[in-house]
Amino acid sequence: MKKLSDILDISPDITLETLQRARMAALTLIKWLLCSLFTGSFIGLIGALFYKALQYVTSFRIQHPYTLFFLPAAGIIIVLMYHFTHEDKNTGTNLVITAIQSNAEVPVRVAPLIIISTLLTHLCGGSAGREGAALQVGGSLSNFIAKILHFDDKDTRIMIMCGMSACFSALFGTPIAAAIFSMEVISVGVMYYAALVPCIISALIASGVAGLFNITPTMFIISEICELSISTGIRFMIMSVIFALASIVFCYMLHSSAKIYSEYLSNPYIRIIIAGVLVIILRYITGTTDYLGAGAPMIAASFITSCSWYVFILKMLFTAITLGGGFKGGEIVPTLFVGATLGSFLAPVFGLPIGLCAACGMVSVFCGVTNCPLTSFILSIEMFGAGSMKFVIICVAISYMLSGYYSLYNSQKIVYSKYKTEYINRHSH
C-alpha cells in the first residue's frame, strides 16, 4: 500500500517539516491564548479599578475646588515616591517602548508608582490624561508576569505589548485600537504581528472585565455628516494640514517645557512646586476649570458647540506645564482634547458639521503625535462609528505625512520614511 507522501509526490522530509511547523503553531497558539486570558483578566481588573479610582478623585476635585491648592504638595509627594524607589530617571511611556526595542526591563514597581502619582495629579487638578499611565501599568505588570514564567527576551516583548493593550482597553474601551496601538507605536513603519493574537485577545478580555464594573466605552455621536464631494474633500484636506501643524506644536511644547524646567530648575522639588503654582495661576487667569484634569466634559461639548479659537492652545499650555514639571499621567487624552476642540473651532470657518470636524481633529492630532495611522483610523470607527470614516481617513493620512518625525515619545523609532520607500531607522523628536 502506497504512503500518502508517495501518492502526493511529497518527500518525507517536507511532510515531517510541515507537521513540526503545525505542532509549533498549535502550541504557540495555546500558549498565547492562556497568557492572554490571564493577562487580560488580571491587568483588565487593575485597569478597571484604576479607572474607578480616577473617577472618584476627579469627582472629589470637582466637588471640592480647594484641592487645586494642594497641587504643589502632591508634586512633592510624587518626587519623593520616585526618589525612594530609585525611579528618578524614569522616562514614563518611553521606558516601556525602550523595553520592547532593546530588552530593557520595566520594573514592577512602576505600576503602583504611576497609579498613585496619576491619581494625585488628577485629584489636585493637574492637566493630564490616563492612557499613558495605562501603558506603563500594563507594560510593567506584564513584564513581571513574563519573568515569573521565565520567558525569553522575544516572548517578554510580546507580553509587554499584551499588557499595554489590556490596560489601554480597560481604561478607554476601544479594544481593537488598543491592540493595534501597542504593536504600531514601537517602531513607525513596522508592525509586530507576532503579538497580534495575544494583544487582541487580552484587549477584548480586558474590555469585558471593565464592562463588569459598568465602565462604558468612550464613544461620541456625530449628529450630522455631510457628503464627500470635491469641495468638502478639499476643505478637509486643508483642515488636516492644520491638524498636522497642531500635533507638531503640541509635541514641541511638551518636550521644550521639560527641557526648560530641567535647564533652569535642576532641583526636582522646586521644579514641580513651580509647575503646580503655575497651573493654579493659569486656572485663575482663565477663570475656568475646563483645562484641569483630563478635560472629558470639554471634549464632549466640542461635538455639539463650536469652541473658541484659544481653547486648544490653553490645553496645550496647561498640559505642557503639568507634565513638563514632573507631574504624572498621560498625554493621549489631552491630545484628543486639543484635536477635538481645534476641529470644533474650524468647523464654522470651513462651513462643515461641528461634530464631524471635532472627530476628524481628534484622531488626526492623535495620529500626528503618535505616528500611528492605522490605530487612529480604527479608533475613529470604535468611537464614532463607520459613517465618518471617509473623512477621517483623508485627515489621518495627511496628518501622518505632514507631522514629520515628531512624537510624544522620544524613544519611538521611525524605521521607514514617511515620504519614500526608504529605510531610515532614526528616533523621533
C-alpha positions, 0 to 999 in steps of 0.5 A: 500500500502506497504512503500518502507522501508517495501518492502526493509526490511529497518527500518525507522530509517536507511532510515531517517539516510541515507537521513540526511547523503545525505542532509549533503553531498549535502550541504557540497558539495555546500558549498565547491564548492562556497568557492572554486570558490571564493577562487580560483578566488580571491587568483588565481588573487593575485597569478597571479599578484604576479607572474607578479610582480616577473617577472618584478623585476627579469627582472629589476635585470637582466637588471640592475646588480647594484641592487645586491648592494642594497641587504643589504638595502632591508634586512633592509627594510624587518626587519623593515616591520616585526618589525612594524607589530609585525611579528618578530617571524614569522616562514614563511611556518611553521606558516601556517602548525602550523595553520592547526595542532593546530588552530593557526591563520595566520594573514592577514597581512602576505600576503602583508608582504611576497609579498613585502619582496619576491619581494625585495629579488628577485629584489636585487638578493637574492637566493630564490624561490616563492612557499613558499611565495605562501603558506603563501599568500594563507594560510593567505588570506584564513584564513581571508576569513574563519573568515569573514564567521565565520567558525569553527576551522575544516572548517578554516583548510580546507580553509587554505589548499584551499588557499595554493593550489590556490596560489601554482597553480597560481604561478607554474601551476601544479594544481593537485600537488598543491592540493595534496601538501597542504593536504600531507605536514601537517602531513607525513603519513596522508592525509586530504581528507576532503579538497580534493574537495575544494583544487582541485577545487580552484587549477584548478580555480586558474590555469585558472585565471593565464592562463588569464594573459598568465602565462604558466605552468612550464613544461620541455621536456625530449628529450630522455628516455631510457628503464627500464631494470635491469641495468638502474633500478639499476643505478637509484636506486643508483642515488636516494640514492644520491638524498636522501643524497642531500635533507638531506644536503640541509635541514641541511644547511638551518636550521644550517645557521639560527641557526648560524646567530641567535647564533652569530648575535642576532641583526636582522639588522646586521644579514641580512646586513651580509647575503646580503654582503655575497651573493654579495661576493659569486656572485663575487667569482663565477663570475656568476649570475646563483645562484641569484634569483630563478635560472629558466634559470639554471634549464632549461639548466640542461635538455639539458647540463650536469652541473658541479659537484659544481653547486648544492652545490653553490645553496645550499650555496647561498640559505642557506645564503639568507634565513638563514639571514632573507631574504624572499621567498621560498625554493621549487624552489631552491630545484628543482634547486639543484635536477635538476642540481645534476641529470644533473651532474650524468647523464654522470657518470651513462651513462643515458639521461641528461634530464631524470636524471635532472627530476628524481633529481628534484622531488626526492630532492623535495620529500626528503625535503618535505616528500611528495611522492605522490605530487612529483610523480604527479608533475613529470607527470604535468611537464614532462609528463607520459613517465618518470614516471617509473623512477621517481617513483623508485627515489621518493620512495627511496628518501622518505625512505632514507631522514629520518625525515628531512624537510624544515619545522620544524613544519611538523609532521611525524605521521607514520614511514617511515620504519614500520607500526608504529605510531610515531607522532614526528616533523621533523628536 
